Amino acid sequence: MSAKWPNWLPIRKDLATLTPYGAPQVNAKVRLNTNENPYSLSRELQESLTSAIKRELADLNRYPDRDAIKLRTDLANSLRDETGLTLEANSIWAANGSNEIIQSILLAFEGAALGFEPSYSMHPLITKVVGKNWVSIARTADYEVTKNEIELAIKSDDAKIVFLTTPNNPTGNSTDISLIEKLAGGLMSRGALLVVDEAYAEFSSQPSAITLLGSYPNILVSRTMSKAFAFAGARLGYLVADRKVIEAIELVRLPYHLSSLTQAAARAALANRGALQIDVKRLSESRDQLAKALGELGLTVYASDANFILFGGFRQSAEELWRNLLDKGVLIRDVGLAGKLRVTIGTEDENRAFLVALKQSVRG
Ligand SMILES: *Cc1c(COP(=O)(O)O)cnc(C)c1O
């Protein structure tokens, strides 16, 4: 048993050695470490959120709509605009962030879970927390998922839940839709699910895996309003999947898990999504500029389809450079990859501040 826990505490043995999710919450002037949208909601949007929430207050003595039907209908309509596909509320599920979506999937379906690493650290962590085994398949040296890795995943018979993050966090690259289709087909034939984590889809130039749902009912697409939608504080994630998948998720959800305030706020944000799309475009342009500037400093830059960039090729260790930047008031992310750091795209001022601090650190 780990020394961390006292003897009187009957903590589960399989949890005792784990560490909780923890992006350091330090006070820095420029915070570019958790991939949030740096632009806060506009005045107009803040006002329509306030009115929407206000309308709920008289009914706060009552439980919320357990099935969040209106919100799921709005999400379906918003996705129809994005993909051109007709989706119904019964093929959408909504929860408190996509992490809750991931947990529900892992609670509802049997077998081990598998992922292509490095990738999002919560996939293996939640897998272990619910008591399942985690199977790791290494991405290539360039962090790609190719035919080889896909064949390995299809052959991993124990894994009934396969995670693929695209664009991938923390590396930023996307997996081609034809490879996703191949993976889904292989998994379908042995009764396994493919969970495509599209937390950064709005920043990507690739088509969404939602477009494959009609042919492969074993695809589950997980999305979030935390990144592109500038809504991380409100906690709203959603799942797009076959209605039988959604029915299975309903078995494991907690009653009234999504508060009426969250449902109302998310609906108001969706009604104003046009304004957010402008920010997404601006962030994608800033990303390309920042990637170019990092390249000009002689650093190794990984091509990104998301709102962050992974880079390496500096002479210090990742820990040292991370600390140097923090001393200069800029917080970025050490993702545990040797010699590499990840920076979230901020406002233009924040990106400039990061570049100034970085230049001093890598040259100084
Ligand atoms: C940020 C992130 C999420 C989780 O977002 P929520 O805030 O819980 O919706 C899920 N997957 C990936 C890959 C992420 O980077």
The ligand as a Gaussian input file, in Angstrom:
#p B3LYP/6-31G(d) Opt

LIG

0 1
 C      -10.271000      19.301000     -22.811000
 C      -10.502000      17.925000     -23.296000
 C      -11.635000      17.189000     -22.910000
 C      -12.534000      17.545000     -21.767000
 O      -13.256000      18.597000     -21.804000
 P      -14.473000      18.911000     -20.836000
 O      -14.110000      20.251000     -20.294000
 O      -14.615000      17.882000     -19.774000
 O      -15.626000      18.923000     -21.757000
 C      -11.860000      15.953000     -23.491000
 N      -11.010000      15.442000     -24.380000
 C       -9.897000      16.095000     -24.751000
 C       -8.993000      15.470000     -25.748000
 C       -9.602000      17.346000     -24.207000
 O       -8.460000      17.945000     -24.557000

